[in-house]
Amino acid sequence: MFTEHDSIRTNLFGQVNVLAAIVKYWTDNKRPGVITQTSSVNGLRGDPGAALYVASKHGAIGVTKSVALELAAVNPPIRVNTIAPGFVDTSIVWQQCKFLEYGQQSWEGEYITHDHPLWKKYGDEFILASPCGKLVQPKDIGIMVMYLCSEEASYISGATLLVDAGLTSEVVDV
């Protein structure tokens, strides 16, 4: 059940430590700022076989919400938000094929690339899991970060924005 490798240390404590350093620097120097953290769609749901990863991503969302509230009255303002990606066309998703084939975690076994036979075998399953029928592209995450850092998003703080090609949408029969 608990087989993840350093998920809490890396995904949660890593973000907390960086967040604390950035906020301290900006507040000590009276500088405004925008912090965009990264969670995952798994920060909003469960995933069998990934309990600690899921907990770390839920924690990242909780930290974002709490710190955003703590910083709401800081002058100059500092905003904090989280992006929750779905399946992004990167190596971290490609590595998940090892779990489907061998039951291995992403850090175990051989390294999977976009042209690896396991990705060719299982890649369509990740694409079909998305209602939009495609993987999120890294540039889609970058576009959301740029938006959150812009003046147009100056009233968004404490939010978790999904960039998941519809992965977390629910279909309800009427």
N, C-alpha and C positions, 0 to 999 in steps of 0.2 A: 504494500500500500504506500509506504513512504520511501520511495526510491529516488526521488529527485536529488540532484547534485547541487548543493549550496543555493537552492532557490531563495530561501529567506534571506540569507546573507547578501547575495548579489542583488536580487530584484527589489527587496524591501529595504534592508539596511543600507545598501549602496545608494539608493535614491534618497533616503533620509539624510545620510551624511553629506551628500552633494547639495541637497536642498538647504540644509542648515548652513553650510559654508557660503552659498550664494546669498541667502537672506541676510546673514551676518555682514557680508561685504557690502551689500546694497544699503542696509540700514545704517551701518557705521559711516558710510560715505554719503548718506542722504541721496541715494540714486533710485529712480523708479525702475521697475523691471517687470518682465513677464517670464514666467517659468512654465514650460510645457513638459510634463512628465509622460512616460510611456507605461501603459498597463497592457491590457489584452482583453479581448472579448471574454476570456476566462476569468477576468476580474469581476464579471457580472453573472457568471454561471459556474457550474461545476464541470469537472472533466475526470472521468474515471482513470485511475492510474497516474494522476498528476496533482494529488492533494496539496503538496507543499508549494508547487508552482502556482496553483489556483489561489492558495492562501496569500502568497506573496503579492499577487496581482490585485486581489481584493484589498490587501493592506495598502498598496500604492494608491488606490482610489480613495481609501479612507484618509490617508495622510494628506492627499491633495485637498480634500474637502475641509479637513480640520485646519490646515495651515492657511488656506484661503480665507477662512473665517478669522483666524488670528491676525492676518495681515490686512483685513478689510479697512481698518481705520488708520493704517500706516500712511504717513505723508513724507515724501512722495509715495504714490501707490505702488504696490507690488501685487501682481495677479498670478495665480497658480491654477493650472488646468491639467487635465490628463487626456491623452489620446488612447483609445482602446482599439487597436487594429485586430482584424480577423486574420485570414491566411494571406500573408504578404509574400510575394514571389521572391523569396530570399532563402539563403541556406538554412536558416532555422526551421523553415517549413519543409524544405527538402529532406532534412534529417529525420523528420517524423515518419518517413517511409520505413525506416528501420524498425520502428515499433510495430507497424502493420505486418512486416515480413518476419521479423525475428523476436519481437517483444523487447527490443533494445531501446534504451533511452537515447536521446539525441547525442550525448557525449560518448556513447559506447560504440565500439566497432569502427568500421570504415567511414570515411567522410563521403557524403553523397553530394554530387553536383547536379546541375540542371540537366546534364546530358547522361547521367548515370542510369543504368538499366532499371534500378528500383524506382527512380522518379518517373521514368517512362511507363513503368507498370502501374504505379499508384497515383501519379500526378492528377489524372482526370478525376479521381475521387475527391480531391481537395477542391477542384474546380466545380464539380457537380454539387458539392456541399453548399456552395454559394448560390443564392437565388439569382444573382446577376450573371452567373455562369462564367465568372472570371476571378482570378486572384487579384488582390489589391497590389498595385505597383508601388515601389518605394517612393516615387515622386508624389503619389497621392497623399502619403503621410507628410511629406515635405510641404505640400500645398496647404494642408490643414495647420501645420505649425506656423507657416507664414501668416495665415489668416489670424490665428490666435494671438500672434505678436503684433498685429496691425491695429491702427486706430479704430477701424471698423468693429473690432472685437473688444473695445475698451471697457465694456460693461460685462464681459464674460469672465467669471472667476469662480473657482470651485466646481467647474463642470467636467464631465467626462463625455468626450465626443467620440462616437463610434466611426471608424473608418474600416468597414468590414464587408462591403459589397452585399449588404443585406443578410449576412450570416446569422445575426441574432434576431432577425425579424421572425415573428411567429405567424403561421398560417392557421386561421381558425375557420372551421367549417360552420356555416350558418344553418 
